[in-house]
Amino acid sequence: MGRTFTAIVAFLLITIPRAESQSNGPAPTDSIMMRCAECGRIESIREVQESRANAPPSTRSEMPIGLVMYVPMGLSARPSDSYVGSVGSREWQDRSSSTMYEISVRMDSGAYQVLQRRRVSEFDVDDRVKVSGGRIEHFPPR
């Protein structure tokens, strides 16, 4: 039994590498990741509020925009009920600030690229994308 097992193992060690080297199949091609120098994965998407330099001055009749913090107190208060946000009319908020989205992409080369966009609805974290000339698109296209 011991000699038979040893003989089988020796036979396999000799013939398997030879069979692989004699394969006449096509040479392996580069993967998509290796051929796309402008591709990577989205690592993070961050919302950035920017105040506009040319925001119109406030008049007394308009409601100003400001910060509000609500912290519930008492025996029935739950920490999850706390709130931080802004007040003012939506129109005033739109006129005095703008929302940008900062998209951080880790390229296949290991480098990072950060892009800013006004809308981000079609992208999610971990999406595979192509970044070229400041533009970002899904890769492969959807």
Rosetta silent file (secondary structure, phi, psi, omega in degrees, C-alpha in Angstrom):
SEQUENCE: MGRTFTAIVAFLLITIPRAESQSNGPAPTDSIMMRCAECGRIESIREVQESRANAPPSTRSEMPIGLVMYVPMGLSARPSDSYVGSVGSREWQDRSSSTMYEISVRMDSGAYQVLQRRRVSEFDVDDRVKVSGGRIEHFPPR
SCORE:     score description
SCORE:     0.000 S_00000001
   1 L     0.000  -43.301 -177.998    0.000    0.000    0.000 S_00000001
   2 H   -65.928  -39.904  179.943    2.798    2.434    0.917 S_00000001
   3 H   -69.164  -39.209  179.709    4.756    1.797   -2.312 S_00000001
   4 H   -62.770  -45.152  179.475    1.657    2.185   -4.473 S_00000001
   5 H   -61.811  -45.087  179.181    0.799    5.543   -2.883 S_00000001
   6 H   -62.745  -39.909 -179.976    4.369    6.790   -3.317 S_00000001
   7 H   -65.837  -40.311  179.436    4.390    5.683   -6.952 S_00000001
   8 H   -65.340  -45.151  179.351    1.127    7.503   -7.681 S_00000001
   9 H   -61.605  -44.680  178.925    2.362   10.720   -6.066 S_00000001
  10 H   -61.821  -43.123  179.598    5.651   10.545   -7.997 S_00000001
  11 H   -61.381  -44.713 -179.744    3.791    9.945  -11.268 S_00000001
  12 H   -65.091  -39.676  179.749    1.512   12.938  -10.683 S_00000001
  13 H   -65.595  -30.231 -178.808    4.428   15.213   -9.805 S_00000001
  14 H   -82.696  -42.650 -171.543    6.197   14.303  -13.032 S_00000001
  15 H   -85.918  -32.126 -175.843    3.260   14.405  -15.492 S_00000001
  16 H   -65.255  -49.051  178.676    1.143   17.362  -14.312 S_00000001
  17 H   -61.302  -36.348  179.114    3.747   20.121  -14.886 S_00000001
  18 H   -64.867  -40.431  179.861    4.586   18.633  -18.288 S_00000001
  19 H   -65.485  -38.398  179.361    0.901   18.614  -19.312 S_00000001
  20 H   -68.502  -37.541 -178.036    0.499   22.256  -18.318 S_00000001
  21 H   -73.288  -21.862 -179.634    3.587   23.343  -20.277 S_00000001
  22 L   -90.435    3.368 -179.112    2.364   21.577  -23.426 S_00000001
  23 L   -63.158  129.472 -179.559   -0.955   23.400  -23.457 S_00000001
  24 L   -99.791   14.069 -178.813   -1.540   24.995  -26.878 S_00000001
  25 L   -68.795  169.044 -179.609   -4.344   27.283  -25.690 S_00000001
  26 L   -66.083  149.725  178.386   -4.251   31.036  -26.193 S_00000001
  27 L   -66.145  145.372 -179.917   -2.001   33.066  -23.945 S_00000001
  28 L   -63.196  138.950  179.988   -3.853   34.724  -21.077 S_00000001
  29 L   -92.348  161.920  176.740   -4.932   38.266  -21.880 S_00000001
  30 L   -65.281  148.111  177.124   -4.644   41.252  -19.622 S_00000001
  31 L   -76.601  167.843  176.752   -7.608   41.843  -17.378 S_00000001
  32 H   -57.785  -40.120 -177.553   -9.810   44.932  -17.765 S_00000001
  33 H   -63.548  -35.623 -178.249   -8.160   46.418  -14.691 S_00000001
  34 H   -74.796  -27.105 -176.802   -4.695   46.098  -16.239 S_00000001
  35 H   -89.692  -10.631 -175.109   -5.760   47.733  -19.519 S_00000001
  36 L  -112.272   95.578 -178.684   -7.571   50.744  -18.006 S_00000001
  37 L   -73.508  -16.180 -177.523   -5.105   53.258  -16.583 S_00000001
  38 L  -102.223   14.943 -174.174   -7.918   55.748  -15.918 S_00000001
  39 E  -107.529  157.892  177.912  -10.119   53.367  -13.890 S_00000001
  40 E  -172.500 -167.179  179.088  -10.722   52.854  -10.197 S_00000001
  41 E  -122.421  143.149  177.455  -13.339   52.432   -7.457 S_00000001
  42 E   -72.606  122.955  179.777  -15.259   55.102   -5.582 S_00000001
  43 E   -93.430  -35.222  179.967  -14.028   55.090   -1.982 S_00000001
  44 E  -157.278  154.261  173.926  -16.216   57.858   -0.571 S_00000001
  45 E  -130.643  123.680 -175.154  -18.832   60.456   -1.472 S_00000001
  46 E  -125.917  132.823  177.073  -19.057   63.490    0.762 S_00000001
  47 E   -83.837  130.109 -178.862  -21.607   66.314    0.693 S_00000001
  48 E  -124.289  123.843  175.990  -19.976   69.741    0.961 S_00000001
  49 E   -92.812  124.634  178.205  -21.951   72.934    1.628 S_00000001
  50 E  -115.997  132.462  175.656  -20.310   76.008    0.141 S_00000001
  51 E   -81.746  141.520 -179.070  -21.443   79.523    0.904 S_00000001
  52 L   -83.765  135.579 -179.812  -21.776   81.676   -2.158 S_00000001
  53 L   -68.558  -30.213 -177.769  -19.628   84.774   -2.287 S_00000001
  54 L  -100.956   30.629  178.979  -22.344   86.699   -4.145 S_00000001
  55 L   -64.769  137.904 -178.138  -25.196   85.794   -1.782 S_00000001
  56 L   -68.099  146.422  177.732  -27.757   88.607   -1.600 S_00000001
  57 L   -67.825  152.597 -179.185  -27.868   90.644    1.607 S_00000001
  58 L   -76.796  145.271  172.343  -30.701   89.953    4.013 S_00000001
  59 L  -112.991  162.717 -176.539  -33.652   92.289    4.306 S_00000001
  60 L   -63.583  -28.484 -177.350  -35.827   92.638    7.384 S_00000001
  61 L   -78.605  -16.778 -179.724  -38.795   91.007    5.653 S_00000001
  62 L   -93.613  147.254  177.776  -36.863   87.819    4.852 S_00000001
  63 L   -80.414  124.808  179.787  -36.219   85.128    7.389 S_00000001
  64 L   -72.040  163.648  177.160  -32.451   84.728    7.920 S_00000001
  65 L   -98.579  144.142 -179.864  -30.751   81.387    7.837 S_00000001
  66 E  -160.760  174.979 -178.660  -29.078   80.060   10.975 S_00000001
  67 E   -91.412  139.869  177.932  -28.033   77.013   12.950 S_00000001
  68 E  -127.366  137.674  174.604  -30.450   75.180   15.230 S_00000001
  69 E  -130.224  126.030  179.051  -29.633   72.549   17.818 S_00000001
  70 E  -115.050  120.045  178.550  -32.359   70.625   19.628 S_00000001
  71 L  -123.136  109.566  179.978  -31.338   68.585   22.648 S_00000001
  72 L   -69.136  142.358  179.635  -34.222   66.843   24.451 S_00000001
  73 L  -128.509  157.368  178.043  -34.097   66.904   28.250 S_00000001
  74 L   114.488  177.797 -176.406  -36.014   65.098   30.940 S_00000001
  75 L   -67.950  -34.925 -177.481  -36.758   61.533   31.957 S_00000001
  76 L   -91.025    4.908 -178.572  -38.399   60.520   28.673 S_00000001
  77 L   -72.869  137.385  175.799  -35.696   62.126   26.483 S_00000001
  78 L  -115.107  138.338  179.024  -33.814   59.850   24.117 S_00000001
  79 H   -58.515  -28.829 -179.103  -30.422   60.815   22.669 S_00000001
  80 H   -70.284  -12.305  179.044  -31.652   59.756   19.222 S_00000001
  81 H   -84.501   -6.263 -179.163  -34.211   62.594   19.290 S_00000001
  82 L   -68.364  156.195 -174.624  -31.505   65.280   19.197 S_00000001
  83 E  -147.846  138.204  171.729  -31.260   67.359   16.037 S_00000001
  84 E  -129.073  129.884 -178.537  -28.775   69.747   14.437 S_00000001
  85 E  -167.573 -162.341 -178.934  -29.783   71.645   11.319 S_00000001
  86 E  -123.598  159.111  177.366  -30.535   75.007    9.804 S_00000001
  87 E  -121.834  165.475 -179.284  -33.517   77.314    9.751 S_00000001
  88 L   123.032  165.899 -179.733  -34.748   79.777    7.215 S_00000001
  89 L   -71.641  150.949  178.636  -36.768   79.539    4.060 S_00000001
  90 H   -59.133  -38.413  179.423  -35.634   77.042    1.431 S_00000001
  91 H   -60.867  -44.242 -179.238  -35.355   79.901   -1.055 S_00000001
  92 H   -67.110  -40.710  178.214  -32.943   81.782    1.228 S_00000001
  93 H   -61.628  -41.747  179.810  -30.869   78.648    1.858 S_00000001
  94 H   -65.470  -36.104 -179.263  -30.638   78.026   -1.896 S_00000001
  95 H   -75.843  -27.799 -173.998  -29.552   81.610   -2.556 S_00000001
  96 H   -98.911  -10.094  178.572  -26.920   81.701    0.188 S_00000001
  97 E  -150.328  163.921  176.077  -25.252   78.308   -0.258 S_00000001
  98 E  -134.517  151.086 -179.371  -24.721   75.536   -2.761 S_00000001
  99 E  -103.921  127.525  175.165  -24.290   71.800   -2.322 S_00000001
 100 E  -121.083  156.994  176.712  -21.384   70.019   -3.983 S_00000001
 101 E  -118.892  126.709  179.858  -20.422   66.369   -3.762 S_00000001
 102 E   -99.755  116.412 -177.037  -16.785   65.389   -3.366 S_00000001
 103 E  -106.619  119.404  178.975  -16.109   61.961   -4.879 S_00000001
 104 E   -99.918  122.264 -177.292  -12.885   60.233   -3.848 S_00000001
 105 E  -117.332  127.023  172.902  -11.724   57.565   -6.323 S_00000001
 106 E   -92.209  114.548 -177.586   -8.894   55.123   -5.680 S_00000001
 107 E   -73.224  160.089  179.003   -7.362   54.450   -9.051 S_00000001
 108 L   -60.582  -26.179  179.309   -6.135   50.981  -10.048 S_00000001
 109 L   -75.503  -11.233 -177.886   -2.583   52.371   -9.845 S_00000001
 110 L   101.649  -14.076  178.564   -3.107   53.133   -6.135 S_00000001
 111 L   -75.539  163.261  177.413   -3.312   56.914   -6.628 S_00000001
 112 E  -113.838  145.917  171.052   -6.344   58.951   -5.535 S_00000001
 113 E  -129.000  139.155  178.486   -8.414   61.419   -7.513 S_00000001
 114 E  -119.430  125.618  179.990  -10.985   63.747   -5.984 S_00000001
 115 E  -120.650  152.134  175.758  -13.732   65.184   -8.165 S_00000001
 116 E  -116.468  137.911  179.235  -16.535   67.618   -7.383 S_00000001
 117 E  -138.509  154.284  175.913  -20.008   67.347   -8.882 S_00000001
 118 L   -78.069  -36.107  179.057  -23.325   69.092   -8.377 S_00000001
 119 L  -122.963  151.765 -178.704  -25.279   65.808   -8.555 S_00000001
 120 L  -139.143   10.982 -170.573  -24.209   62.346   -7.494 S_00000001
 121 L   -58.002  -29.264 -176.347  -27.393   60.306   -7.749 S_00000001
 122 L   -89.139    0.027 -179.440  -26.053   57.810  -10.292 S_00000001
 123 L  -116.901  147.224  176.469  -22.919   56.909   -8.287 S_00000001
 124 L  -133.881  159.224  175.169  -22.462   54.847   -5.129 S_00000001
 125 L   -59.721  138.970  179.273  -19.480   53.916   -2.981 S_00000001
 126 L    81.298    5.249  173.920  -17.611   50.920   -4.454 S_00000001
 127 L   -70.528  143.133  174.836  -18.806   51.593   -8.033 S_00000001
 128 E   -85.558  127.433 -174.913  -16.172   50.924  -10.702 S_00000001
 129 E  -136.372  164.757  174.134  -15.573   54.135  -12.668 S_00000001
 130 E  -118.933  130.464 -179.008  -13.372   55.733  -15.301 S_00000001
 131 E  -115.031  119.808 -178.212  -11.992   59.245  -14.638 S_00000001
 132 E  -146.605  123.564  177.207  -10.855   61.203  -17.665 S_00000001
 133 L    60.437   35.105 -179.829  -10.441   64.942  -18.133 S_00000001
 134 L    78.974    2.139  178.055  -12.276   65.744  -14.889 S_00000001
 135 E  -104.038  150.774  179.570  -15.262   63.629  -15.960 S_00000001
 136 E  -127.871  137.318  177.982  -16.414   60.469  -14.227 S_00000001
 137 E  -148.654  156.752  178.895  -18.436   57.627  -15.738 S_00000001
 138 E   -65.088  143.855  177.321  -19.261   54.024  -14.921 S_00000001
 139 L  -139.183  120.725   -4.340  -16.808   51.473  -16.298 S_00000001
 140 L   -67.788  155.467 -178.212  -17.848   49.355  -17.953 S_00000001
 141 L   -57.274  146.053  179.380  -20.765   51.573  -18.999 S_00000001
 142 L   -84.611    0.000    0.000  -24.164   50.557  -17.686 S_00000001
